[in-house]
Amino acid sequence: MTIYEVLADPTRRRILDLLREQPRLVGELVDRLEISQPGVSKHLRVLREAGLVNVRQEAQRHWYELRVEPLVELDSWLSPFRRLWEDRMDRLDEYLQELQRGEQGE
């Protein structure tokens, strides 16, 4: 599964959002996401296999934490597309401002 397929799932993106705040136990993620423990574990396995999370074991506890390196690589790839959209949004803003000035001049 590619990183794009992994990130396409909204539950996995929510898990990454929660892990961005701090490392968490599976039970915390179950409580926050309001889905079953097996469901959370399935998503964590996919995220782990994609290299997006690490698991750190302390006694019987398994802490899940975000790995930012794959996301930095993804951000680098997306950067030109972001600039393209920013340019388009700037042009749209300029056009809307022109329309607004035209309406005010009537």
C-alpha contacts under 8 A as a table, 3 or more apart, distances in Angstrom:
res1	aa1	res2	aa2	distance
1	M	5	E	6.13
1	M	6	V	6.70
1	M	50	A	7.46
2	T	5	E	5.21
2	T	6	V	6.29
2	T	50	A	7.29
3	I	6	V	4.96
3	I	7	L	6.08
3	I	50	A	6.25
4	Y	7	L	5.13
4	Y	8	A	6.03
5	E	8	A	5.06
5	E	9	D	7.30
6	V	9	D	6.20
6	V	12	R	7.18
6	V	46	V	7.05
6	V	47	L	6.93
6	V	50	A	7.33
7	L	10	P	7.33
7	L	12	R	6.43
7	L	13	R	5.93
8	A	12	R	7.95
8	A	13	R	7.68
9	D	12	R	5.44
9	D	13	R	6.43
10	P	13	R	5.01
10	P	14	R	6.16
11	T	14	R	5.01
11	T	15	I	6.24
11	T	33	L	7.95
11	T	43	H	7.66
12	R	15	I	4.99
12	R	16	L	6.29
12	R	43	H	6.09
12	R	44	L	7.72
12	R	47	L	7.30
13	R	16	L	5.07
13	R	17	D	6.23
14	R	17	D	4.91
14	R	18	L	6.28
14	R	33	L	7.93
15	I	18	L	5.12
15	I	19	L	6.17
15	I	29	L	7.21
15	I	33	L	7.95
16	L	19	L	4.96
16	L	20	R	5.94
16	L	66	L	6.68
17	D	20	R	5.06
17	D	21	E	6.85
18	L	21	E	5.47
18	L	22	Q	6.89
18	L	24	R	7.90
18	L	29	L	7.80
19	L	22	Q	5.07
19	L	23	P	5.33
19	L	24	R	6.47
19	L	64	Y	7.31
19	L	65	E	5.68
19	L	66	L	5.49
20	R	23	P	7.61
20	R	65	E	7.79
20	R	66	L	6.14
22	Q	65	E	7.04
23	P	63	W	6.14
23	P	64	Y	5.42
23	P	65	E	4.42
23	P	66	L	7.16
24	R	28	E	6.21
24	R	29	L	6.85
24	R	63	W	5.40
24	R	64	Y	5.36
24	R	65	E	6.70
25	L	28	E	5.30
25	L	29	L	6.57
25	L	61	R	7.08
25	L	62	H	5.96
25	L	63	W	4.84
25	L	64	Y	6.15
26	V	29	L	5.11
26	V	30	V	6.18
26	V	37	Q	7.29
26	V	40	V	7.21
26	V	41	S	7.28
26	V	62	H	7.20
26	V	63	W	7.38
26	V	64	Y	7.48
27	G	30	V	5.00
27	G	31	D	6.25
27	G	37	Q	7.24
28	E	31	D	5.15
28	E	32	R	6.15
29	L	32	R	5.08
29	L	33	L	5.83
29	L	40	V	7.12
30	V	33	L	5.33
30	V	34	E	5.54
30	V	35	I	5.67
30	V	36	S	6.22
30	V	37	Q	5.76
30	V	40	V	6.34
31	D	34	E	5.24
31	D	35	I	7.53
35	I	39	G	6.40
35	I	40	V	6.77
36	S	39	G	5.09
36	S	40	V	6.32
37	Q	40	V	5.13
37	Q	41	S	6.04
38	P	41	S	4.98
38	P	42	K	6.11
39	G	42	K	5.16
39	G	43	H	6.47
40	V	43	H	5.20
40	V	44	L	6.13
41	S	44	L	4.98
41	S	45	R	6.09
42	K	45	R	5.16
42	K	46	V	6.48
43	H	46	V	5.16
43	H	47	L	6.22
44	L	47	L	4.98
44	L	48	R	5.93
44	L	53	V	7.67
45	R	48	R	5.02
45	R	49	E	6.07
46	V	49	E	5.14
46	V	50	A	6.20
47	L	50	A	5.11
47	L	51	G	6.35
47	L	52	L	5.27
47	L	53	V	5.85
48	R	51	G	5.06
48	R	52	L	5.72
48	R	53	V	4.91
48	R	54	N	6.27
48	R	55	V	7.87
49	E	52	L	7.63
50	A	53	V	7.93
51	G	54	N	7.39
51	G	67	R	7.09
51	G	70	P	7.09
52	L	66	L	6.12
52	L	67	R	5.05
52	L	68	V	7.06
52	L	70	P	6.48
52	L	71	L	7.71
53	V	64	Y	6.44
53	V	65	E	5.43
53	V	66	L	4.58
53	V	67	R	5.06
54	N	64	Y	5.72
54	N	65	E	5.34
54	N	66	L	6.45
54	N	67	R	6.53
55	V	62	H	6.23
55	V	63	W	5.52
55	V	64	Y	4.68
55	V	65	E	6.48
56	R	62	H	5.68
56	R	63	W	5.00
56	R	64	Y	6.43
56	R	65	E	7.84
57	Q	60	Q	6.98
57	Q	61	R	5.68
57	Q	62	H	4.54
57	Q	63	W	6.12
58	E	61	R	5.18
58	E	62	H	6.43
58	E	63	W	7.62
67	R	70	P	7.01
67	R	71	L	7.81
68	V	71	L	5.19
68	V	72	V	6.18
69	E	72	V	5.15
69	E	73	E	6.47
70	P	73	E	5.17
70	P	74	L	6.29
71	L	74	L	4.88
71	L	75	D	5.98
72	V	75	D	4.98
72	V	76	S	6.21
73	E	76	S	5.16
73	E	77	W	6.44
74	L	77	W	5.12
74	L	78	L	6.21
75	D	78	L	5.01
75	D	79	S	6.00
76	S	79	S	5.24
77	W	80	P	7.08
78	L	81	F	5.35
78	L	82	R	6.23
79	S	82	R	5.05
79	S	83	R	6.37
80	P	83	R	5.15
80	P	84	L	6.25
81	F	84	L	4.96
81	F	85	W	6.31
82	R	85	W	5.21
82	R	86	E	6.11
83	R	86	E	4.96
83	R	87	D	6.11
84	L	87	D	5.23
84	L	88	R	6.35
85	W	88	R	4.99
85	W	89	M	6.03
86	E	89	M	5.05
86	E	90	D	6.07
87	D	90	D	5.09
87	D	91	R	6.29
88	R	91	R	5.13
88	R	92	L	6.19
89	M	92	L	4.96
89	M	93	D	6.09
90	D	93	D	5.04
90	D	94	E	6.23
91	R	94	E	5.07
91	R	95	Y	6.17
92	L	95	Y	5.05
92	L	96	L	6.14
93	D	96	L	5.14
93	D	97	Q	6.15
94	E	97	Q	5.13
94	E	98	E	6.26
95	Y	98	E	5.08
95	Y	99	L	6.31
96	L	99	L	5.02
96	L	100	Q	6.14
97	Q	100	Q	4.99
97	Q	101	R	6.15
98	E	101	R	5.12
98	E	102	G	6.15
99	L	102	G	5.02
99	L	103	E	6.25
100	Q	103	E	5.14
100	Q	104	Q	6.24
101	R	104	Q	5.08
101	R	105	G	6.19
102	G	105	G	5.15
102	G	106	E	6.59
103	E	106	E	5.42
